[in-house]
Amino acid sequence: MTQNNIFETIKQSNNLPQLPQVMLRLIKACNNEKTSIEELSGIISTDPSLTSRLIQIIGSPYINLPKAVNSIKTAVVYLGIDTIRNIAISTSAMHFFKFSKAVPEFDISRFWYHSYKCGVIARKVAEENEFSNPDEFFLAGLLHDIGRLVLLQNFPDDYKAILQTSSNEKQTIAAELEMFDADTPQVSAWLFSQWNLNPLISDAVLFINESIEQIEGALSHVKVVFISNFLAEQKALEKIPEILPLTDLPQTRLEQIVILAEEEVAEMAKNLGIKLDEAQDPFYEESLTSEIKDLSLFYGTLQNLLHARDIDSVLDVAQNGFKILFNIPRVFYFLLEEKKNLLSGFCSSYDKSHKIIKSIALPLSNTSSLLVKCVKEQKVQNSLKTQASQKLAISDTQIIRLLEAKGLYCIPIYSSENASGVMALGVDEAKAKSLDDNSGLVRLFSKQTGVCIQSIRFHNEYAVNIHEKKMDAYATLTDKVIHEINNPISIIKNYIETLSLKLPDKHPVQEELSVISEEMNRVAGLLDKLRSFSRPKIDGFEPVDINQLCQSILDILKKSILLPKQIETSISIDPEIPMVKTDRNGLKQVFINLVKNAAEAMDKGGKITVITRFLSESAKIMIDERKRIPGSIEIVISDNGPGINEEIKETLFEPYITTKTGTANSGLGLSIVHSIVKELNGKIRCQTEKNKGTSFIITLPVSSSKK
């Protein structure tokens, strides 16, 4: 077979890897903050395979987008740059190394080890020499032997004969020339030219097996790849002096580079479950995509997890990771709520089952559920491996049906020893096997997700805990102050009363005593206000019509306070709000205080808006127990006033902090509001923006009881 024939046969086959320069351009573009959506769309549109993958993901029937995606640009906007980067890496790389299993004699593990190590060394040497684009050198090192895979893929029977008769690299190269009239470096270089890579990189691959004497006069690209291939061989440290004429790097630095590269390869192999000391290790088909898949995982998904600022963002990033890395489009999450002793459902807001999953909860007492078992044992659970005699729980069956899958694959979300919840994936046998084969990455992935969730929860709970402790400290101090002041007040009032009784009714001092008594009563009144902050009086919990309560109070305040100040009002009520079990008078005080505060902030008129709504996603159905958790309601009181300064917002609900001018204000209003809402088992938060207004959002449980 002539060289022209061999290249023509490869070119016409379906086993020609796709264009890697698209991957390089796309990754660089994604890493550049100045890259526009138009630039990304233009790069993607040059590669049909990438475009196809993009549209395939965005067009998934499980992703319930608000409108049809009919352009690459729209798809890029919806998926985001991080997802695009992952698609670029994984999709392009998968086609580099598709490897036929028809030749079991070929040691793919050792091939992966040498290729990856060569790439790592090439990148490090290029960085040491401060060459531009070290990633290009990495790609050359990683793919320098891809010609061998191309020959093996296209001519498995012929190459099998070569492997059976060759015991070393030199004999293999000679046998390739005899069989195909072209060897691995020639095929690799030809393939690089087909991809329109830098011709200097193509030459570096072509001359990779030349003698050191010939390489000594070559250009730097040829030298770097030659050195990398040389150092990637076994026992390279002993032979480093041979290549010193090719580089200005000292021997000690070359030794360090080799050691660091070996450590990086060993760590990568460990994470991927590749046993380098076992020839013929039968790991998954895309063995050589391991490095790039790991980059996709670390630089894409895991990095994004670390940047996520709330739990919903963490879960969205995790779902994207499974979508890109394992081609699993849907993930449901069930997060642990320890205080309620249950697992609460979550999923992407784009998923068509979003509302259903958010309404589901599983009690931890349901030991027949695979999800509960997964959390308690912190082990993967696969319904496809469940014995026929073990009947699935109703909840498991329903979740499988919602996932529209054959089986349920449960992955624990954990950090250290603490479980955070479980990922529920819809799988068939092939996808379940892929997840099992990649168990190292799956564990790393789920653990990182757990770390992020725990970190966000800790941060939120810590902030709330610190605030509550501060408020409790204020309340305790206030109680002591009230007690200490009340004692002398009582004594003074008794003496005034005694003195008044001893004196004639018309004695001139009686008037002065009356003034003193009134002032002492005023002090007592101030103490009562302090007491209402420290220990607000809650009469009792009863069913309350929230909509009617808000409407009636707003009508009263409209006439007495709001209209005289030229303040408009509007109210939007949710007819779905059920009766709420709470303290009517306490809630009245909260509502009046917040509306009055809003009015006082708008001296030149404005608008106050009141919104009530039932938080339907907070209501949960305990599937297997057929019980309901009634959920929560929300009351929002907004104004379009000047807003609250950031420095005040941080301590807004603390006593003696006021947003009002003048010295007559005690600054207890919002403190009392916070204390009452807390006693009602609710939460209150503030959103404000300078010159645009302020909103106070109160969340209350539908069903509650006095503490």
CORVEN-V693345 format. One record per residue. N is the residue number from 1. RES is the residue in one letter. D_CENTER is the distance of its C-alpha to the mean C-alpha in Angstrom with 1 decimal. Layout:
# CORVEN-V693345
n->N res->RES d_center->D_CENTER
n->N res->RES d_center->D_CENTER
This chain:
# CORVEN-V693345
n->1 res->M d_center->54.2
n->2 res->T d_center->54.2
n->3 res->Q d_center->51.4
n->4 res->N d_center->51.4
n->5 res->N d_center->51.3
n->6 res->I d_center->48.3
n->7 res->F d_center->46.2
n->8 res->E d_center->47.3
n->9 res->T d_center->46.4
n->10 res->I d_center->42.9
n->11 res->K d_center->42.4
n->12 res->Q d_center->43.5
n->13 res->S d_center->41.4
n->14 res->N d_center->38.0
n->15 res->N d_center->36.7
n->16 res->L d_center->36.4
n->17 res->P d_center->32.9
n->18 res->Q d_center->31.4
n->19 res->L d_center->31.3
n->20 res->P d_center->29.0
n->21 res->Q d_center->29.7
n->22 res->V d_center->27.5
n->23 res->M d_center->24.6
n->24 res->L d_center->25.6
n->25 res->R d_center->26.1
n->26 res->L d_center->22.8
n->27 res->I d_center->20.8
n->28 res->K d_center->22.8
n->29 res->A d_center->22.4
n->30 res->C d_center->18.6
n->31 res->N d_center->18.8
n->32 res->N d_center->21.3
n->33 res->E d_center->20.1
n->34 res->K d_center->23.4
n->35 res->T d_center->23.0
n->36 res->S d_center->23.6
n->37 res->I d_center->22.5
n->38 res->E d_center->26.1
n->39 res->E d_center->26.2
n->40 res->L d_center->23.2
n->41 res->S d_center->24.8
n->42 res->G d_center->28.1
n->43 res->I d_center->26.9
n->44 res->I d_center->25.3
n->45 res->S d_center->28.5
n->46 res->T d_center->30.6
n->47 res->D d_center->29.1
n->48 res->P d_center->29.8
n->49 res->S d_center->27.6
n->50 res->L d_center->24.4
n->51 res->T d_center->25.4
n->52 res->S d_center->26.0
n->53 res->R d_center->22.7
n->54 res->L d_center->20.9
n->55 res->I d_center->23.1
n->56 res->Q d_center->22.8
n->57 res->I d_center->19.0
n->58 res->I d_center->19.2
n->59 res->G d_center->22.4
n->60 res->S d_center->21.1
n->61 res->P d_center->22.8
n->62 res->Y d_center->19.8
n->63 res->I d_center->18.0
n->64 res->N d_center->19.9
n->65 res->L d_center->19.8
n->66 res->P d_center->22.0
n->67 res->K d_center->24.4
n->68 res->A d_center->25.6
n->69 res->V d_center->24.3
n->70 res->N d_center->27.5
n->71 res->S d_center->26.7
n->72 res->I d_center->24.6
n->73 res->K d_center->23.8
n->74 res->T d_center->22.5
n->75 res->A d_center->20.3
n->76 res->V d_center->18.9
n->77 res->V d_center->18.2
n->78 res->Y d_center->16.3
n->79 res->L d_center->14.3
n->80 res->G d_center->13.6
n->81 res->I d_center->14.6
n->82 res->D d_center->11.8
n->83 res->T d_center->12.4
n->84 res->I d_center->16.1
n->85 res->R d_center->16.1
n->86 res->N d_center->14.9
n->87 res->I d_center->17.5
n->88 res->A d_center->20.1
n->89 res->I d_center->19.8
n->90 res->S d_center->19.7
n->91 res->T d_center->22.2
n->92 res->S d_center->24.6
n->93 res->A d_center->24.6
n->94 res->M d_center->25.2
n->95 res->H d_center->28.5
n->96 res->F d_center->29.6
n->97 res->F d_center->30.1
n->98 res->K d_center->31.0
n->99 res->F d_center->33.5
n->100 res->S d_center->36.4
n->101 res->K d_center->37.0
n->102 res->A d_center->40.7
n->103 res->V d_center->41.6
n->104 res->P d_center->40.7
n->105 res->E d_center->42.8
n->106 res->F d_center->40.1
n->107 res->D d_center->38.0
n->108 res->I d_center->34.6
n->109 res->S d_center->33.0
n->110 res->R d_center->35.5
n->111 res->F d_center->35.1
n->112 res->W d_center->31.3
n->113 res->Y d_center->32.0
n->114 res->H d_center->34.5
n->115 res->S d_center->32.6
n->116 res->Y d_center->29.4
n->117 res->K d_center->31.4
n->118 res->C d_center->33.5
n->119 res->G d_center->30.6
n->120 res->V d_center->29.1
n->121 res->I d_center->32.6
n->122 res->A d_center->33.3
n->123 res->R d_center->30.2
n->124 res->K d_center->31.2
n->125 res->V d_center->34.9
n->126 res->A d_center->34.0
n->127 res->E d_center->32.0
n->128 res->E d_center->34.9
n->129 res->N d_center->37.3
n->130 res->E d_center->35.0
n->131 res->F d_center->35.1
n->132 res->S d_center->33.1
n->133 res->N d_center->30.3
n->134 res->P d_center->29.9
n->135 res->D d_center->27.4
n->136 res->E d_center->30.5
n->137 res->F d_center->32.3
n->138 res->F d_center->29.5
n->139 res->L d_center->29.6
n->140 res->A d_center->33.4
n->141 res->G d_center->33.3
n->142 res->L d_center->30.8
n->143 res->L d_center->32.8
n->144 res->H d_center->36.3
n->145 res->D d_center->37.4
n->146 res->I d_center->35.7
n->147 res->G d_center->39.3
n->148 res->R d_center->40.0
n->149 res->L d_center->37.3
n->150 res->V d_center->38.6
n->151 res->L d_center->42.1
n->152 res->L d_center->41.1
n->153 res->Q d_center->39.1
n->154 res->N d_center->42.0
n->155 res->F d_center->44.9
n->156 res->P d_center->43.9
n->157 res->D d_center->47.5
n->158 res->D d_center->48.9
n->159 res->Y d_center->46.2
n->160 res->K d_center->46.6
n->161 res->A d_center->50.2
n->162 res->I d_center->49.2
n->163 res->L d_center->47.0
n->164 res->Q d_center->49.8
n->165 res->T d_center->52.3
n->166 res->S d_center->50.2
n->167 res->S d_center->49.5
n->168 res->N d_center->47.9
n->169 res->E d_center->46.2
n->170 res->K d_center->49.6
n->171 res->Q d_center->51.1
n->172 res->T d_center->48.1
n->173 res->I d_center->48.3
n->174 res->A d_center->52.0
n->175 res->A d_center->51.6
n->176 res->E d_center->49.1
n->177 res->L d_center->51.6
n->178 res->E d_center->54.4
n->179 res->M d_center->52.5
n->180 res->F d_center->50.6
n->181 res->D d_center->52.4
n->182 res->A d_center->49.0
n->183 res->D d_center->46.8
n->184 res->T d_center->43.1
n->185 res->P d_center->43.0
n->186 res->Q d_center->45.0
n->187 res->V d_center->42.7
n->188 res->S d_center->39.5
n->189 res->A d_center->41.1
n->190 res->W d_center->42.2
n->191 res->L d_center->38.8
n->192 res->F d_center->37.4
n->193 res->S d_center->40.1
n->194 res->Q d_center->39.1
n->195 res->W d_center->35.6
n->196 res->N d_center->37.2
n->197 res->L d_center->35.7
n->198 res->N d_center->37.4
n->199 res->P d_center->41.0
n->200 res->L d_center->41.0
n->201 res->I d_center->38.1
n->202 res->S d_center->40.0
n->203 res->D d_center->43.1
n->204 res->A d_center->41.4
n->205 res->V d_center->40.4
n->206 res->L d_center->43.9
n->207 res->F d_center->45.7
n->208 res->I d_center->43.5
n->209 res->N d_center->46.3
n->210 res->E d_center->49.1
n->211 res->S d_center->51.0
n->212 res->I d_center->50.1
n->213 res->E d_center->53.3
n->214 res->Q d_center->52.3
n->215 res->I d_center->48.7
n->216 res->E d_center->50.1
n->217 res->G d_center->51.3
n->218 res->A d_center->48.2
n->219 res->L d_center->45.6
n->220 res->S d_center->42.6
n->221 res->H d_center->40.1
n->222 res->V d_center->42.4
n->223 res->K d_center->42.8
n->224 res->V d_center->39.1
n->225 res->V d_center->38.4
n->226 res->F d_center->41.6
n->227 res->I d_center->40.8
n->228 res->S d_center->37.3
n->229 res->N d_center->38.9
n->230 res->F d_center->41.6
n->231 res->L d_center->39.3
n->232 res->A d_center->37.1
n->233 res->E d_center->40.1
n->234 res->Q d_center->41.0
n->235 res->K d_center->43.1
n->236 res->A d_center->42.3
n->237 res->L d_center->42.7
n->238 res->E d_center->46.4
n->239 res->K d_center->47.0
n->240 res->I d_center->45.2
n->241 res->P d_center->48.6
n->242 res->E d_center->49.4
n->243 res->I d_center->46.8
n->244 res->L d_center->47.3
n->245 res->P d_center->49.6
n->246 res->L d_center->46.6
n->247 res->T d_center->44.4
n->248 res->D d_center->44.8
n->249 res->L d_center->42.1
n->250 res->P d_center->43.9
n->251 res->Q d_center->44.1
n->252 res->T d_center->42.1
n->253 res->R d_center->39.1
n->254 res->L d_center->39.3
n->255 res->E d_center->39.4
n->256 res->Q d_center->36.3
n->257 res->I d_center->34.4
n->258 res->V d_center->35.5
n->259 res->I d_center->34.4
n->260 res->L d_center->31.0
n->261 res->A d_center->30.6
n->262 res->E d_center->31.8
n->263 res->E d_center->29.3
n->264 res->E d_center->26.4
n->265 res->V d_center->27.7
n->266 res->A d_center->28.3
n->267 res->E d_center->24.8
n->268 res->M d_center->23.4
n->269 res->A d_center->25.9
n->270 res->K d_center->25.1
n->271 res->N d_center->21.3
n->272 res->L d_center->22.4
n->273 res->G d_center->25.2
n->274 res->I d_center->28.0
n->275 res->K d_center->31.3
n->276 res->L d_center->33.1
n->277 res->D d_center->36.3
n->278 res->E d_center->36.8
n->279 res->A d_center->38.3
n->280 res->Q d_center->37.5
n->281 res->D d_center->34.1
n->282 res->P d_center->33.0
n->283 res->F d_center->29.3
n->284 res->Y d_center->27.5
n->285 res->E d_center->29.1
n->286 res->E d_center->26.7
n->287 res->S d_center->27.5
n->288 res->L d_center->27.7
n->289 res->T d_center->24.3
n->290 res->S d_center->22.8
n->291 res->E d_center->22.5
n->292 res->I d_center->21.0
n->293 res->K d_center->18.6
n->294 res->D d_center->17.5
n->295 res->L d_center->17.2
n->296 res->S d_center->15.1
n->297 res->L d_center->12.8
n->298 res->F d_center->12.9
n->299 res->Y d_center->13.3
n->300 res->G d_center->11.0
n->301 res->T d_center->8.1
n->302 res->L d_center->8.2
n->303 res->Q d_center->9.0
n->304 res->N d_center->6.2
n->305 res->L d_center->3.9
n->306 res->L d_center->7.0
n->307 res->H d_center->7.2
n->308 res->A d_center->4.7
n->309 res->R d_center->7.6
n->310 res->D d_center->7.4
n->311 res->I d_center->6.6
n->312 res->D d_center->7.0
n->313 res->S d_center->4.4
n->314 res->V d_center->1.9
n->315 res->L d_center->5.1
n->316 res->D d_center->5.9
n->317 res->V d_center->4.4
n->318 res->A d_center->5.9
n->319 res->Q d_center->8.8
n->320 res->N d_center->9.4
n->321 res->G d_center->9.8
n->322 res->F d_center->12.2
n->323 res->K d_center->13.9
n->324 res->I d_center->14.7
n->325 res->L d_center->15.4
n->326 res->F d_center->17.2
n->327 res->N d_center->18.2
n->328 res->I d_center->16.9
n->329 res->P d_center->16.2
n->330 res->R d_center->15.3
n->331 res->V d_center->13.2
n->332 res->F d_center->14.0
n->333 res->Y d_center->12.6
n->334 res->F d_center->15.0
n->335 res->L d_center->13.9
n->336 res->L d_center->16.8
n->337 res->E d_center->18.7
n->338 res->E d_center->21.3
n->339 res->K d_center->23.6
n->340 res->K d_center->24.0
n->341 res->N d_center->24.1
n->342 res->L d_center->22.1
n->343 res->L d_center->19.0
n->344 res->S d_center->17.6
n->345 res->G d_center->16.3
n->346 res->F d_center->13.2
n->347 res->C d_center->12.3
n->348 res->S d_center->11.5
n->349 res->S d_center->13.9
n->350 res->Y d_center->15.4
n->351 res->D d_center->16.5
n->352 res->K d_center->20.2
n->353 res->S d_center->20.0
n->354 res->H d_center->17.4
n->355 res->K d_center->20.1
n->356 res->I d_center->21.6
n->357 res->I d_center->18.6
n->358 res->K d_center->17.7
n->359 res->S d_center->21.4
n->360 res->I d_center->21.5
n->361 res->A d_center->21.6
n->362 res->L d_center->23.1
n->363 res->P d_center->25.3
n->364 res->L d_center->25.0
n->365 res->S d_center->28.7
n->366 res->N d_center->28.4
n->367 res->T d_center->28.9
n->368 res->S d_center->29.7
n->369 res->S d_center->26.1
n->370 res->L d_center->24.3
n->371 res->L d_center->21.0
n->372 res->V d_center->22.7
n->373 res->K d_center->24.3
n->374 res->C d_center->21.1
n->375 res->V d_center->19.7
n->376 res->K d_center->23.1
n->377 res->E d_center->24.0
n->378 res->Q d_center->20.5
n->379 res->K d_center->21.7
n->380 res->V d_center->20.8
n->381 res->Q d_center->22.9
n->382 res->N d_center->24.3
n->383 res->S d_center->26.5
n->384 res->L d_center->28.3
n->385 res->K d_center->29.7
n->386 res->T d_center->30.7
n->387 res->Q d_center->34.5
n->388 res->A d_center->36.4
n->389 res->S d_center->38.1
n->390 res->Q d_center->34.8
n->391 res->K d_center->34.1
n->392 res->L d_center->30.5
n->393 res->A d_center->29.6
n->394 res->I d_center->29.7
n->395 res->S d_center->26.0
n->396 res->D d_center->25.2
n->397 res->T d_center->27.6
n->398 res->Q d_center->26.2
n->399 res->I d_center->22.6
n->400 res->I d_center->24.0
n->401 res->R d_center->25.9
n->402 res->L d_center->23.0
n->403 res->L d_center->21.1
n->404 res->E d_center->24.4
n->405 res->A d_center->24.5
n->406 res->K d_center->27.1
n->407 res->G d_center->25.2
n->408 res->L d_center->22.3
n->409 res->Y d_center->20.3
n->410 res->C d_center->18.6
n->411 res->I d_center->16.2
n->412 res->P d_center->15.8
n->413 res->I d_center->12.7
n->414 res->Y d_center->14.2
n->415 res->S d_center->14.6
n->416 res->S d_center->18.2
n->417 res->E d_center->20.3
n->418 res->N d_center->18.2
n->419 res->A d_center->16.8
n->420 res->S d_center->13.8
n->421 res->G d_center->14.4
n->422 res->V d_center->14.7
n->423 res->M d_center->13.3
n->424 res->A d_center->16.2
n->425 res->L d_center->16.9
n->426 res->G d_center->20.1
n->427 res->V d_center->22.2
n->428 res->D d_center->25.7
n->429 res->E d_center->27.6
n->430 res->A d_center->26.6
n->431 res->K d_center->22.8
n->432 res->A d_center->23.2
n->433 res->K d_center->25.2
n->434 res->S d_center->22.8
n->435 res->L d_center->20.1
n->436 res->D d_center->22.9
n->437 res->D d_center->24.0
n->438 res->N d_center->20.6
n->439 res->S d_center->20.1
n->440 res->G d_center->19.5
n->441 res->L d_center->16.5
n->442 res->V d_center->15.2
n->443 res->R d_center->15.8
n->444 res->L d_center->14.1
n->445 res->F d_center->11.0
n->446 res->S d_center->11.1
n->447 res->K d_center->12.2
n->448 res->Q d_center->9.4
n->449 res->T d_center->7.0
n->450 res->G d_center->9.9
n->451 res->V d_center->10.4
n->452 res->C d_center->7.2
n->453 res->I d_center->8.2
n->454 res->Q d_center->11.7
n->455 res->S d_center->11.4
n->456 res->I d_center->10.2
n->457 res->R d_center->12.9
n->458 res->F d_center->15.3
n->459 res->H d_center->15.1
n->460 res->N d_center->15.6
n->461 res->E d_center->18.3
n->462 res->Y d_center->19.9
n->463 res->A d_center->20.4
n->464 res->V d_center->21.8
n->465 res->N d_center->23.9
n->466 res->I d_center->25.3
n->467 res->H d_center->26.3
n->468 res->E d_center->27.8
n->469 res->K d_center->29.8
n->470 res->K d_center->31.0
n->471 res->M d_center->32.1
n->472 res->D d_center->33.8
n->473 res->A d_center->35.5
n->474 res->Y d_center->36.8
n->475 res->A d_center->38.0
n->476 res->T d_center->39.8
n->477 res->L d_center->41.4
n->478 res->T d_center->42.5
n->479 res->D d_center->44.1
n->480 res->K d_center->46.0
n->481 res->V d_center->47.1
n->482 res->I d_center->48.2
n->483 res->H d_center->50.1
n->484 res->E d_center->51.8
n->485 res->I d_center->52.8
n->486 res->N d_center->54.0
n->487 res->N d_center->56.6
n->488 res->P d_center->58.6
n->489 res->I d_center->58.2
n->490 res->S d_center->59.8
n->491 res->I d_center->62.6
n->492 res->I d_center->63.2
n->493 res->K d_center->63.3
n->494 res->N d_center->65.7
n->495 res->Y d_center->68.0
n->496 res->I d_center->68.0
n->497 res->E d_center->69.0
n->498 res->T d_center->71.6
n->499 res->L d_center->73.0
n->500 res->S d_center->73.2
n->501 res->L d_center->75.1
n->502 res->K d_center->77.6
n->503 res->L d_center->78.4
n->504 res->P d_center->80.5
n->505 res->D d_center->78.6
n->506 res->K d_center->79.9
n->507 res->H d_center->79.4
n->508 res->P d_center->77.8
n->509 res->V d_center->75.0
n->510 res->Q d_center->73.8
n->511 res->E d_center->72.0
n->512 res->E d_center->70.2
n->513 res->L d_center->69.2
n->514 res->S d_center->67.8
n->515 res->V d_center->65.7
n->516 res->I d_center->64.4
n->517 res->S d_center->63.6
n->518 res->E d_center->61.6
n->519 res->E d_center->59.6
n->520 res->M d_center->58.9
n->521 res->N d_center->57.7
n->522 res->R d_center->55.4
n->523 res->V d_center->53.9
n->524 res->A d_center->53.5
n->525 res->G d_center->51.7
n->526 res->L d_center->49.2
n->527 res->L d_center->48.6
n->528 res->D d_center->47.9
n->529 res->K d_center->45.2
n->530 res->L d_center->43.7
n->531 res->R d_center->43.9
n->532 res->S d_center->42.0
n->533 res->F d_center->39.1
n->534 res->S d_center->39.2
n->535 res->R d_center->40.0
n->536 res->P d_center->39.8
n->537 res->K d_center->42.2
n->538 res->I d_center->40.7
n->539 res->D d_center->43.5
n->540 res->G d_center->41.9
n->541 res->F d_center->39.4
n->542 res->E d_center->40.6
n->543 res->P d_center->39.4
n->544 res->V d_center->38.9
n->545 res->D d_center->38.6
n->546 res->I d_center->35.9
n->547 res->N d_center->36.8
n->548 res->Q d_center->40.5
n->549 res->L d_center->39.9
n->550 res->C d_center->37.9
n->551 res->Q d_center->40.4
n->552 res->S d_center->43.5
n->553 res->I d_center->42.4
n->554 res->L d_center->41.4
n->555 res->D d_center->44.8
n->556 res->I d_center->46.6
n->557 res->L d_center->44.7
n->558 res->K d_center->45.2
n->559 res->K d_center->48.9
n->560 res->S d_center->49.2
n->561 res->I d_center->46.6
n->562 res->L d_center->44.6
n->563 res->L d_center->47.4
n->564 res->P d_center->49.6
n->565 res->K d_center->46.8
n->566 res->Q d_center->46.3
n->567 res->I d_center->42.7
n->568 res->E d_center->41.7
n->569 res->T d_center->39.6
n->570 res->S d_center->37.7
n->571 res->I d_center->36.2
n->572 res->S d_center->33.9
n->573 res->I d_center->34.0
n->574 res->D d_center->32.1
n->575 res->P d_center->34.8
n->576 res->E d_center->32.5
n->577 res->I d_center->32.1
n->578 res->P d_center->33.9
n->579 res->M d_center->36.2
n->580 res->V d_center->34.3
n->581 res->K d_center->35.8
n->582 res->T d_center->36.0
n->583 res->D d_center->38.6
n->584 res->R d_center->40.2
n->585 res->N d_center->41.9
n->586 res->G d_center->38.9
n->587 res->L d_center->36.7
n->588 res->K d_center->39.6
n->589 res->Q d_center->39.7
n->590 res->V d_center->36.0
n->591 res->F d_center->36.4
n->592 res->I d_center->39.6
n->593 res->N d_center->38.3
n->594 res->L d_center->35.3
n->595 res->V d_center->37.5
n->596 res->K d_center->40.2
n->597 res->N d_center->37.8
n->598 res->A d_center->36.5
n->599 res->A d_center->40.2
n->600 res->E d_center->41.2
n->601 res->A d_center->38.5
n->602 res->M d_center->40.1
n->603 res->D d_center->43.7
n->604 res->K d_center->44.3
n->605 res->G d_center->43.0
n->606 res->G d_center->39.7
n->607 res->K d_center->37.8
n->608 res->I d_center->36.1
n->609 res->T d_center->33.9
n->610 res->V d_center->33.2
n->611 res->I d_center->30.7
n->612 res->T d_center->30.4
n->613 res->R d_center->28.0
n->614 res->F d_center->27.2
n->615 res->L d_center->23.5
n->616 res->S d_center->23.9
n->617 res->E d_center->20.3
n->618 res->S d_center->21.2
n->619 res->A d_center->24.2
n->620 res->K d_center->23.6
n->621 res->I d_center->25.9
n->622 res->M d_center->26.5
n->623 res->I d_center->27.3
n->624 res->D d_center->29.6
n->625 res->E d_center->31.3
n->626 res->R d_center->31.7
n->627 res->K d_center->31.0
n->628 res->R d_center->29.2
n->629 res->I d_center->27.2
n->630 res->P d_center->28.4
n->631 res->G d_center->25.4
n->632 res->S d_center->25.6
n->633 res->I d_center->27.1
n->634 res->E d_center->26.4
n->635 res->I d_center->29.0
n->636 res->V d_center->28.3
n->637 res->I d_center->31.1
n->638 res->S d_center->30.8
n->639 res->D d_center->33.2
n->640 res->N d_center->33.6
n->641 res->G d_center->35.1
n->642 res->P d_center->34.6
n->643 res->G d_center->31.3
n->644 res->I d_center->30.9
n->645 res->N d_center->30.7
n->646 res->E d_center->27.5
n->647 res->E d_center->29.5
n->648 res->I d_center->30.9
n->649 res->K d_center->27.6
n->650 res->E d_center->26.3
n->651 res->T d_center->29.3
n->652 res->L d_center->30.0
n->653 res->F d_center->30.6
n->654 res->E d_center->32.6
n->655 res->P d_center->36.4
n->656 res->Y d_center->38.7
n->657 res->I d_center->36.1
n->658 res->T d_center->37.3
n->659 res->T d_center->36.3
n->660 res->K d_center->40.0
n->661 res->T d_center->42.8
n->662 res->G d_center->45.9
n->663 res->T d_center->46.7
n->664 res->A d_center->47.6
n->665 res->N d_center->44.1
n->666 res->S d_center->43.1
n->667 res->G d_center->39.4
n->668 res->L d_center->39.0
n->669 res->G d_center->38.0
n->670 res->L d_center->34.2
n->671 res->S d_center->34.5
n->672 res->I d_center->36.6
n->673 res->V d_center->34.2
n->674 res->H d_center->31.3
n->675 res->S d_center->33.6
n->676 res->I d_center->34.7
n->677 res->V d_center->31.3
n->678 res->K d_center->30.3
n->679 res->E d_center->33.6
n->680 res->L d_center->32.7
n->681 res->N d_center->29.5
n->682 res->G d_center->27.5
n->683 res->K d_center->25.2
n->684 res->I d_center->25.8
n->685 res->R d_center->23.8
n->686 res->C d_center->24.9
n->687 res->Q d_center->23.7
n->688 res->T d_center->26.1
n->689 res->E d_center->26.8
n->690 res->K d_center->29.9
n->691 res->N d_center->32.7
n->692 res->K d_center->30.7
n->693 res->G d_center->30.7
n->694 res->T d_center->29.1
n->695 res->S d_center->27.6
n->696 res->F d_center->27.7
n->697 res->I d_center->25.6
n->698 res->I d_center->27.0
n->699 res->T d_center->25.3
n->700 res->L d_center->27.9
n->701 res->P d_center->27.9
n->702 res->V d_center->30.3
n->703 res->S d_center->32.1
n->704 res->S d_center->32.7
n->705 res->S d_center->35.5
n->706 res->K d_center->37.1
n->707 res->K d_center->35.9
